[in-house]
């Protein structure tokens, strides 16, 4: 239709993003929010094979039992963010080499990444970290620097651990470990409007952050500044002396059909990639989305 949805990234810092939608409605934003959470594909460790038994090393016997049970370790591994490169991997049930196989036989370089870890304890106890897992094959799939310090288990003298962890693509609707985002929320876009110029002086006289100069004509549209203004209006709001005089000299208004979506990713992918993937997943259902939104992101 002619009602084009427009999308603009307002801010993108690290794993956090804020995106402005124009010409949108709540149902679209709800759909995008849900898609980000449950349908955006992500790599995560799904199965772990522990090598059990005894190892002779330097005349000593090491046993592959640590203080933590295997399933606890497997759960920790599942939550470590894994580099997700959507274009390089298939879902296992769509993998040309593996889709015909029964599930526990699937897994090839096109649909999985195997991380190997072998570590020995020490007298005083040695922490084993996510960074101690090494990808077999492709170094660019190493555990991301900011997650290398995630603890897996602590081993003491005589204890060792050896395992192979397999990461595959999945979606959050199957398990939380495959959800790449958190804190996904959207709100109506708001602006500040001066309704009574002389009375609004009551707020300016408090010498807070927002001043009359921030307004163009009688409107304040800058998204960050509107958020500050909204807080500062509490100084002349309910229960204050100034309230009676000030009344609604300045008000916050919602802009129809404009929304701000904000979320963060777990670091397995940039928020921009997560958003592009979500819109791709959605475009099969909402014809308005797709190319227009993705081209706005370029």
N, C-alpha and C positions, 0 to 999 in steps of 0.2 A: 504493500500500500504506500501512500505518500507520507504517512506518519513515520518518518525515518528515526530510528533510535540512533542517537549520537553518543559516542563514548570518548572521554578524555581522561588521561591519567593525571591526577592532580599532584600526587606525590608518590615517590617510590624510594624507600630507604631500606637498604638491607633486604630483609624478608617481608617488610611491611609495604602495603600499597593502599592508596585511596583512589577510587575511580568515580568520575562524575558521569551520570547518565542523563541525557536530555531526550524528551519525547518518549519516556518509558512509563510503565505502570508497575504497581506492586506485584502483580502476578509474575511479570517477567523477572523482577529482582528476586522474588522468592525462588523462582525456578533456577536462576543462576546460583543463588546461595546454596541451594540443595545440591545442584550439580557439582559445585566446587567440593562439597563435603563428601558426597557419595559416589560420584562418577568420574572424577578426574584421575586418570591412571597414574600409578606410582609403583616404583620398585620397592620391595621390602623383603627381608629375610623370612622365608616361609617354613623351611625345614632345616634341621640341624642333625648331622650324623656324628655322634661321639665315638671316637675310637677307644675301646675299653681294653684294660689289661695292664700288664706290668712291663716296664722298660728297664733294661739294665743300662746304667750310664755311669762312667767313672767309678766302677766297682760298687755302685749303689743301686738299690731297686726303687724305682719310682712307680707309684700306683696312680692310675688315672681316676682318682676320686678327690674332688675338692670338697670344701665345706657346704657348697650349694648343690641342691638337686638339679639334674639336667634340665627339667622343665622350667625351672626358675631362670636358668641361663638362657634357654631358648626364648623365653618371654622377653628377657632384656634385649636379646639380639634383634627380635622382631621390631622393637621400637627405635632402633638406631636408624636415622635417616640415611638412605642409600642414594648415591647420585642417580638421577633418573633422566635418561636420554630417550625420549619417546620414539624418535625416528630410528633408533638402532635396535630395538627389541620388539618382538611380538608377544602377545598374550600366548600362554602355552596352548590354549585350545584353538589358536589361529596360526600357530607356528607351522610353516610348510613341512619341516622335518618331523615334528612331534605330534601334530594334532590327531593322527591316526592311532597313536600309541595309547596304552592304558595309562592312567594318570601317574602312577609311581615310576613309570619308565621314561616319562617326559623330562626334557631338560637338555638343551644344547646351547652353544654360544649365541644362537639367535633369540633365545627366549629365557636365558638364565645366566646368572653370574655366581660363581662359586668362590667363597672366601675361605681361606685355610688359616688355622691358628694352631700353633704348637708351643706350649710354654711350660716352664718348670718353676716351682716355688723356691723360696729361700728360707733360711733360719728365721729371719725377722718378719717374714711374710711379704709376698710380692703381689702388687695389684696388677691384674691383667685388664687391659683397656681395649676399647673398640679398635684403636689404632694398631693393635697387635694382630688383627686379622688382615691378611693380604689377599687381594683378588688374584685368582689364577688366570694368567693370560694378560689382561689389559690393565696396566698400571693407572690409566686415567680413571679407572673405576674404584681406586683406593677410597677408603673411608675419608669423607670430607674433613679438612683440618679442624673445623670448629667442633667436631664430634669425636675426634680421636681420643679425648680424655674421658669418654663415658666409661665408667667402670663395669667390668663384666663379672669378675670374681677375684678372690684373693687366695693365693696358694702358698702353702708352707713347705718346708723341707720334706721331701719324700712324696709330695703331691705334684701331679702334672695334669695338663689338660691338652687334648688334641681333638679338634673337630673340623668338620667341613660344613659351612653354612651356605645354603642356596637361596639367592634372592630371585624373585620372579615378579612380573607385573601383576597388579591386582587393582581392585577398586574398593573404596571405603565401605560400600554397601555390603561387601563380604566380611570385612574385618577392619577395625579402627587403624590397624598398622598400615593399611593402604590408603589412608586419608592424608593428603599432603598439606592440609590447611587447618588453621584453628582461628577462633574469634571472628567468624564470618558474620558481618552485620551490615544492614543498610538503613539509612535514615533519609527522610525528606531533606532536600536541599533547603536551607533557610537563609533569609537575608534580614538585615536590620533596616527599619524604616523610621525616620523622624516624623512624628505626627504633629508635634508642637515644639517649634524651634526655641521659643523663649523658655519654656519649662524644661526643655532637655538640658538647659544650662545647669540644672541641679546636679546632673550626672557629671558634666564636664568639671564642675567645681570640686569634685571629689579627687581630681587629679589621678585618675586610674590610667590604664594603658591605652584604651581606645579614646580618641578625641574626635571633635567635630570634623577635623581635617581628613579623617579616614573616610568620611562619607562623600560620595559623588552626588551632588544635589542632595536629595534626602535619603539616599540609599547606600547601604554598606553591603557589598556583594562578596568581598574576599572571604573565602571559606574559613581560613584559620582565624581571621579577625572576628567573624561572626560568632565563632565558638567562644572567643574571649568576651565579646560583648554580652553574650547570653549569660555568662557567669557574673560579669560586672553589674548587670541589671539587678542582681540580688541585693545590691547595696541600696537600691531605691524600691525594693519589692516588699512583699508581704511582711508586716511586722516591723517595718522601719519607720522612723520619724518622717523621712522624706516622702514616703509612699503617698501620703494624702495630697501633697502639692504636685508631685511628679505624675501621678496617675499613669496613663499610658502615653507619655510624651514620646517615648521611643518603644517600638514593639518589634518582636521577632515574627516574621511571617514565613510560612512554608511556600515554596515555589511549586506550583502544580507541574506534574510530569517530570520533575527533576529529583534525582536520588543520588546519594553518595554511598558507594559500596566500599567497605574496608575489610581487609583480612590480612593474615600473615601465613606464610608457608613454614614448614618445618625445616627448610634448608635443602630438601632433596631436589628442589627446582626453584627458579625465581618466581615471584608472584605473577609476573607478566606471562610466563610460560603456563602456569597453573590456570590463569584466566583464559589464555588462548585455547588451552585444551578443553576447558569447561564450555566455552562457546562452541567449539567444534562438536563436542558431545551433544550440546543442546540444539545445534542448528538443524539436526535431523528432525527435531520436533517443532522448533519455532522458525518458520521461514524468514522472519524479519531479520534474524541475527546473521550469523555467518560472516560473509565477505566484508560487509560494511564495518562490523565491529573489529574484525581482525585487521583490516586495512588501517583503521584508526590507530592501531597499536604500533604500526611500523615506525 
